[in-house]
């Protein structure tokens, strides 16, 4: 079971924000949690998203941050027996996106599509099944994009969670997202925009009722009121 504030399996998460806005750091925090730091102190830590398998699909799969994740997963799988986990990590280029039916529903798999929104329609069409039927194969998907409006509409319409970072879109884009939660979308978008400019991120949880205080959050665990 994942950390209570993290998305529950199976989830479909869209993350939008400009360069250096903190998108990748947030993903790494979900995937690694405090486990690696505590392991080196011979203490038990936790990963906030407790997947079995991690698949990274993107252009820059050898960036230092992803090499860190790969190394951590190797440590988790080969470390001291007390802390060992049966986990795997794979990094693939966009042209090698696996067929969704190839995944085992007996394992929780997280697939990260990083900055592929500018790829061809052929590539997008291979990603879409992950957001339509991935849950039947035990697959949770994360799509990382710079702009909300640049993300294919069919993916936007099939997400369970949305995380917005600085540069994710205009004030009007934000207003269109929050209309389902408030009668004053203009005021709400102003509140959200201020938080994003302050280098925070805002999460929308579409699995919860619109009147649930955790539907809209500052970070993953702080309720965000849009009408104050």
NUVEXFI-480396 format. One line per 5 residues: number of its first residue (from 1); their letters; for each residue x, y, z of N, C-alpha, C. Coordinates in steps of 0.05 Angstrom, whole numbers, m for minus. Layout:
<sites>
NUM = a = X:Y:Z:X:Y:Z:X:Y:Z ~ ...
</sites>
This chain:
<sites>
1 = xxxxx = 17:m24:0:0:0:0:18:25:0 ~ 10:44:m16:25:69:m18:21:87:7 ~ 39:106:10:35:126:31:7:139:28 ~ m7:144:50:m34:155:49:m38:179:31 ~ m18:197:30:m20:221:15:m13:217:m15
6 = xxxxx = m2:194:m21:6:188:m49:m17:176:m64 ~ m16:177:m91:m38:165:m106:m39:134:m102 ~ m63:123:m100:m66:95:m96:m66:80:m123 ~ m55:56:m123:m55:40:m147:m83:31:m155 ~ m89:29:m181:m72:39:m203:m80:69:m208
11 = xxxxx = m60:85:m213:m66:114:m218:m56:123:m245 ~ m66:146:m254:m57:158:m279:m52:187:m273 ~ m27:195:m272:m19:221:m263:m7:237:m286 ~ m17:262:m289:m6:281:m308:9:302:m293 ~ 34:307:m300:50:327:m287:58:348:m307
16 = xxxxx = 51:374:m302:57:395:m321:73:418:m307 ~ 92:428:m321:108:450:m311:132:456:m329 ~ 142:480:m327:164:488:m343:190:475:m335 ~ 212:481:m350:238:470:m343:247:480:m316 ~ 260:462:m301:270:468:m274:249:477:m255
21 = xxxxx = 225:468:m258:203:475:m240:200:455:m217 ~ 214:433:m218:213:413:m197:198:388:m203 ~ 190:384:m228:174:361:m236:188:334:m230 ~ 213:332:m240:227:307:m236:234:302:m207 ~ 240:323:m192:246:319:m164:222:308:m149
26 = xxxxx = 198:317:m156:174:307:m143:170:277:m150 ~ 175:270:m175:172:242:m183:192:224:m167 ~ 217:234:m165:237:218:m150:230:216:m121 ~ 218:236:m110:210:235:m82:188:214:m78 ~ 169:212:m97:148:192:m95:160:164:m97
31 = xxxxx = 179:160:m116:190:134:m122:210:124:m102 ~ 225:143:m90:246:135:m71:239:139:m42 ~ 222:160:m37:215:166:m9:240:172:7 ~ 240:161:32:263:165:50:279:139:53 ~ 272:119:36:283:93:40:314:91:37
36 = xxxxx = 324:105:16:353:102:11:369:116:34 ~ 360:139:43:374:153:64:374:136:90 ~ 351:125:97:349:109:121:363:82:119 ~ 364:71:95:378:46:91:407:48:98 ~ 420:70:90:448:74:96:453:79:126
41 = xxxxx = 432:85:141:434:87:170:425:62:184 ~ 420:41:167:411:15:176:384:17:191 ~ 367:34:180:340:37:190:320:32:167 ~ 296:26:175:275:20:155:262:45:145 ~ 263:50:120:249:73:108:226:64:90
46 = xxxxx = 215:82:76:193:75:58:194:90:32 ~ 185:77:11:180:90:m15:150:98:m14 ~ 144:123:m22:117:132:m20:99:120:m41 ~ 110:112:m64:95:96:m84:110:69:m85 ~ 97:48:m76:110:22:m72:105:4:m95
51 = xxxxx = 115:12:m119:112:m5:m142:133:m27:m142 ~ 127:m48:m158:146:m70:m161:166:m64:m183 ~ 155:m54:m205:171:m49:m229:169:m20:m238 ~ 191:m9:m247:191:19:m256:202:19:m285 ~ 187:31:m303:195:34:m331:196:64:m338
56 = xxxxx = 219:73:m345:223:101:m354:224:101:m385 ~ 207:118:m397:207:120:m426:210:150:m433 ~ 232:157:m446:237:185:m452:261:190:m470 ~ 267:215:m473:290:222:m490:316:222:m475 ~ 315:230:m449:339:234:m433:341:214:m411
61 = xxxxx = 341:189:m418:339:167:m398:365:163:m383 ~ 387:176:m392:413:173:m378:420:198:m362 ~ 401:215:m357:406:238:m340:414:229:m312 ~ 431:245:m298:440:236:m271:418:229:m252 ~ 395:243:m253:373:237:m234:362:209:m239
66 = xxxxx = 360:201:m264:349:175:m270:370:153:m265 ~ 395:160:m268:417:141:m261:416:136:m230 ~ 410:157:m215:407:154:m186:384:135:m180 ~ 361:138:m193:339:120:m188:346:91:m195 ~ 359:88:m218:368:61:m226:386:48:m204
71 = xxxxx = 405:64:m195:423:54:m174:409:47:m148 ~ 390:64:m141:374:59:m117:358:34:m119 ~ 345:29:m142:330:5:m146:347:m20:m144 ~ 372:m18:m154:390:m40:m152:397:m46:m123 ~ 401:m24:m108:407:m27:m79:383:m40:m65
76 = xxxxx = 359:m31:m72:335:m42:m59:332:m72:m65 ~ 340:m80:m89:336:m108:m97:358:m126:m88 ~ 382:m114:m81:405:m131:m74:416:m125:m46 ~ 403:m107:m32:413:m98:m6:409:m118:16 ~ 414:m110:41:411:m128:63:383:m140:64
81 = xxxxx = 381:m165:71:356:m180:69:333:m166:84 ~ 340:m153:106:319:m140:122:305:m118:106 ~ 319:m105:88:307:m83:73:303:m89:43 ~ 308:m114:35:308:m121:7:279:m121:m4 ~ 277:m112:m30:251:m113:m43:255:m125:m71
86 = xxxxx = 234:m138:m81:234:m149:m107:225:m128:m127 ~ 244:m110:m135:237:m88:m153:256:m88:m177 ~ 247:m77:m199:263:m75:m223:260:m47:m235 ~ 281:m39:m251:281:m14:m265:289:m18:m294 ~ 274:m6:m312:282:m7:m341:280:21:m352
91 = xxxxx = 297:28:m371:296:54:m384:296:49:m414 ~ 276:60:m428:271:55:m456:268:81:m472 ~ 275:81:m497:270:103:m515:241:102:m524 ~ 231:125:m534:203:127:m542:196:106:m564 ~ 214:99:m581:208:80:m602:205:52:m592
96 = xxxxx = 211:47:m567:209:19:m556:187:16:m535 ~ 166:32:m537:144:31:m518:131:3:m519 ~ 130:m12:m497:119:m39:m497:89:m39:m501 ~ 79:m61:m512:50:m65:m514:39:m67:m485 ~ 18:m54:m479:7:m54:m452:0:m82:m442
101 = xxxxx = m7:m100:m460:m15:m127:m452:9:m144:m443 ~ 33:m134:m447:57:m149:m440:64:m148:m410 ~ 49:m131:m395:55:m128:m367:38:m148:m351 ~ 49:m157:m329:35:m176:m311:17:m161:m292 ~ m9:m168:m291:m26:m155:m271:m20:m163:m243
106 = xxxxx = m3:m183:m239:5:m192:m212:26:m174:m199 ~ 36:m155:m215:56:m136:m204:48:m107:m209 ~ 53:m90:m190:47:m62:m193:70:m49:m208 ~ 63:m39:m232:83:m27:m249:77:3:m252 ~ 98:19:m250:95:48:m256:111:54:m281
111 = xxxxx = 98:67:m301:111:74:m326:112:105:m327 ~ 135:116:m330:139:145:m332:145:153:m360 ~ 127:169:m372:132:180:m399:142:209:m395 ~ 168:213:m399:179:239:m393:184:256:m418 ~ 170:279:m418:173:299:m439:171:288:m467
116 = xxxxx = 150:273:m473:145:262:m499:123:276:m514 ~ 112:298:m503:89:311:m516:95:321:m544 ~ 120:326:m550:127:336:m577:133:313:m597 ~ 130:289:m587:135:266:m605:112:262:m625 ~ 116:246:m644:97:242:m666:70:230:m656
121 = xxxxx = 50:233:m673:23:221:m666:26:191:m663 ~ 44:179:m678:48:150:m675:56:142:m647 ~ 75:158:m636:84:154:m608:61:158:m588 ~ 46:181:m592:24:187:m574:4:164:m574 ~ m2:154:m598:m22:132:m600:m13:107:m585
126 = xxxxx = 13:103:m582:23:80:m567:22:85:m537 ~ 22:111:m529:20:117:m501:m9:116:m491 ~ m28:124:m507:m56:126:m499:m66:101:m485 ~ m61:76:m495:m72:53:m481:m64:51:m452 ~ m41:62:m445:m33:61:m417:m53:77:m399
131 = xxxxx = m65:98:m410:m84:114:m395:m113:104:m398 ~ m118:88:m418:m145:77:m422:m149:51:m408 ~ m130:32:m411:m133:5:m400:m110:m5:m384 ~ m91:12:m377:m68:3:m362:m75:m9:m335 ~ m96:1:m323:m103:m9:m296:m109:m39:m296
136 = xxxxx = m119:m50:m319:m125:m78:m321:m100:m95:m321 ~ m77:m83:m326:m51:m97:m326:m34:m90:m302 ~ m47:m76:m283:m32:m68:m259:m12:m46:m264 ~ m17:m30:m285:1:m9:m293:m10:19:m285 ~ 7:34:m271:1:62:m265:20:79:m282
141 = xxxxx = 9:100:m294:24:116:m313:27:145:m304 ~ 51:155:m310:57:183:m305:66:196:m331 ~ 52:217:m339:59:232:m364:69:259:m356 ~ 93:265:m364:106:290:m357:107:309:m381 ~ 96:333:m378:94:352:m400:100:380:m390
146 = xxxxx = 109:397:m407:115:425:m399:89:441:m397 ~ 71:437:m415:46:452:m416:21:433:m414 ~ 2:441:m399:m23:426:m396:m37:423:m423 ~ m39:445:m438:m53:445:m464:m38:430:m486 ~ m13:425:m482:2:410:m502:m1:380:m498
151 = xxxxx = m12:371:m476:m17:343:m471:m41:333:m487 ~ m39:310:m501:m61:300:m516:m87:300:m500 ~ m109:309:m512:m134:311:m497:m144:285:m486 ~ m140:263:m500:m150:237:m491:m135:228:m465 ~ m110:237:m462:m95:231:m438:m105:249:m415
156 = xxxxx = m110:275:m421:m120:293:m400:m147:284:m390 ~ m163:272:m407:m190:263:m399:m190:237:m384 ~ m168:223:m382:m167:197:m369:m148:196:m346 ~ m141:218:m334:m123:218:m311:m139:217:m284 ~ m125:206:m264:m137:206:m237:m126:229:m221
161 = xxxxx = m102:239:m228:m89:261:m214:m75:279:m233 ~ m74:305:m225:m60:325:m241:m43:342:m222 ~ m17:344:m228:1:361:m212:11:384:m230 ~ 6:408:m221:14:432:m236:38:445:m222 ~ 58:452:m238:81:467:m229:83:494:m243
166 = xxxxx = 101:510:m235:106:536:m248:110:532:m278 ~ 95:549:m293:98:547:m322:80:527:m336 ~ 62:514:m320:44:493:m331:24:504:m351 ~ 17:529:m348:m3:541:m366:m10:569:m358 ~ m27:582:m373:m36:609:m367:m57:609:m345
171 = xxxxx = m63:633:m335:m84:635:m315:m111:625:m326 ~ m116:629:m351:m141:619:m364:m141:589:m364 ~ m118:577:m370:m116:547:m370:m123:536:m342 ~ m112:549:m322:m117:540:m294:m147:544:m287 ~ m159:566:m296:m187:572:m290:m205:550:m302
176 = xxxxx = m198:541:m326:m214:520:m338:m213:494:m323 ~ m190:488:m310:m187:464:m295:m204:465:m269 ~ m204:488:m255:m216:490:m229:m246:496:m229 ~ m258:500:m253:m286:507:m254:m304:486:m240 ~ m295:461:m240:m312:440:m228:m311:441:m197
181 = xxxxx = m293:457:m186:m289:457:m157:m299:483:m144 ~ m304:503:m159:m311:529:m147:m328:546:m166 ~ m344:563:m154:m361:581:m171:m345:606:m180 ~ m322:610:m168:m305:633:m175:m278:623:m186 ~ m279:613:m210:m254:601:m221:m232:622:m225
186 = xxxxx = m240:647:m230:m221:668:m234:m205:673:m209 ~ m219:674:m186:m205:678:m160:m188:654:m153 ~ m199:630:m158:m185:605:m152:m159:603:m168 ~ m161:610:m194:m137:608:m211:m116:628:m202 ~ m124:650:m190:m105:670:m180:m90:658:m156
191 = xxxxx = m105:644:m138:m93:632:m115:m73:611:m123 ~ m81:594:m142:m63:573:m151:m38:584:m165 ~ m43:604:m182:m21:617:m196:0:628:m177 ~ m9:640:m155:10:651:m135:27:629:m123 ~ 14:606:m116:29:584:m105:50:573:m125
196 = xxxxx = 42:571:m150:60:561:m170:84:580:m174 ~ 78:606:m174:100:625:m176:119:625:m152 ~ 109:616:m130:125:613:m106:140:586:m105 ~ 140:572:m128:154:547:m132:142:524:m116 ~ 116:526:m109:102:503:m98:89:488:m121
201 = xxxxx = 76:465:m115:60:452:m136:33:445:m125 ~ 13:444:m142:m15:439:m134:m24:413:m147 ~ m37:397:m131:m47:371:m140:m78:370:m140 ~ m89:361:m162:m118:356:m164:m122:326:m164 ~ m139:316:m145:m145:288:m143:m173:283:m153
206 = xxxxx = m176:272:m178:m201:268:m190:m216:243:m181 ~ m203:228:m162:m217:204:m151:m234:212:m128 ~ m232:236:m118:m247:245:m94:m271:262:m102 ~ m291:263:m85:m314:280:m89:m305:310:m90 ~ m319:326:m104:m311:354:m108:m312:370:m81
211 = xxxxx = m327:360:m61:m328:374:m36:m308:362:m15 ~ m292:343:m23:m272:331:m6:m249:351:m3 ~ m241:357:22:m219:377:26:m193:369:13 ~ m189:343:7:m164:335:m6:m166:332:m36 ~ m188:342:m47:m190:342:m76:m169:360:m89
216 = xxxxx = m164:383:m77:m144:402:m86:m124:405:m64 ~ m98:401:m70:m78:402:m49:m53:418:m56 ~ m41:429:m37:m15:442:m40:6:421:m33 ~ 21:413:m54:37:389:m50:19:365:m50 ~ 27:343:m37:11:319:m36:m7:317:m12
221 = xxxxx = m2:333:9:m16:327:34:m28:351:48 ~ m28:375:36:m40:399:49:m65:408:34 ~ m89:406:46:m113:416:33:m110:445:24 ~ m119:451:0:m118:478:m11:m146:488:m16 ~ m154:509:m1:m180:521:m4:m179:541:m27
226 = xxx = m197:539:m46:m197:556:m69:m216:579:m67 ~ m232:580:m45:m252:601:m43:m245:622:m21 ~ m219:622:m13:m211:641:8:m188:658:m2
</sites>
